[in-house]
Amino acid sequence: MPEQSSATPSWRHNAITSPAIDDYLYDMLPQRDEVLSEMEAEAGKRNIPIVGPAVGRILYQLGVMIGAKSVFEMGSAIGYSTIWWARAVGDQGRVIYTDGDPKNSAEARRYFDRAGVSGRITVKTGDALELLSEQKQEFDIIFNDVDKEDYPRVLRLAIPRLRKGGLFVTDNVLWSGRVTENNSSEATTKAIQEFNRLLYGSSELFTTILPIRDGVAVALKK
């Protein structure tokens, strides 16, 4: 796998596309606003896991395409992807932010205020799987970006809480290419491999993996 430059933020090269293609894709992106740009800089400096702007645009696009008004986000960190979802659902929509770290939640709230979307977001601090299991409603979109060992469990929780025609979206499903290691003993890699098999094997979902950044799975509930 190609080495990541020390000047390259952690949300950039992940050995899925060639560095030249990756650079081209990111160079084509329009400049983000002040809040998102600051969050990208902070994530790069502090190695905070965020999806980055290329995937952020996909999230926004998916939300707008299906007219999403309810999003449950699992593993929100400082709220970068949350802002993309919040902008997609509009003034009448609702996004539930979840993260286990109170410091992340507090930082995210400040960004939401500055981005003008705090009124669309419910912040919940705690275990994302437990918080999802408590939900009685069906969501338009469930976004999965928690600890990778939990991915198979998330799938089982998410399907019954997703409306027909809704989307189950998951980040990091190519895991820097390690999903190709058939005899991997690493628990994280094995969990993602199992998750991907379950996604494609589900009779309730129609799944595509987009090979951008670290791999984004988009699964439509039939």
JOLINUR-V397352 format. One line per field, one symbol per residue. ss: DSSP state (H for helix, E for strand, L for the rest). psi: psi as a letter, one per 20 degrees, with the letter a starting at -180 (. if undefined). burial: 1 if it has 9 or more other C-alpha atoms within 8 Angstrom, else 0. Layout:
BEGIN
ss->???
psi->???
burial->???
END
This chain:
BEGIN
ss->LLLLLLLLLLLLLLLLLLHHHHHHHHHLLLLLLHHHHHHHHHHHHHLLLLLHHHHHHHHHHHHHHLLLLEEEEELLLLLHHHHHHHHHHLLLLEEEEEELLHHHHHHHHHHHHHHLLHHHEEEEELLHHHHHHLLLLLEEEEEELLLHHHHHHHHHHHHLLEEEEEEEEEELLLHHHHHHLLLLLLHHHHHHHHHHHHHHHLLLEEEEEELLLLLEEEEEEL
psi->pqqpqhipqhjdpkkgrqhgggggghhipqprrggggghgggghhjlporhrhghghgggggghhjkpippopomicjjghhggghhhiahirppoppqiohgggggggghgghikjhiipppppaphgghghipirqqhpppolaphhighhgghhggijpqpirpopprkiilkiiiinhkpipggghghggghggghipiiqoqppomqdjpppoppp.
burial->000000011111111110100100110000000011101111110011011111111011101100011111111111111111111111001111111110011011101110101101111111111011000000111111110111110110111011100111111111111010000000001111111101110000111010111111111110
END
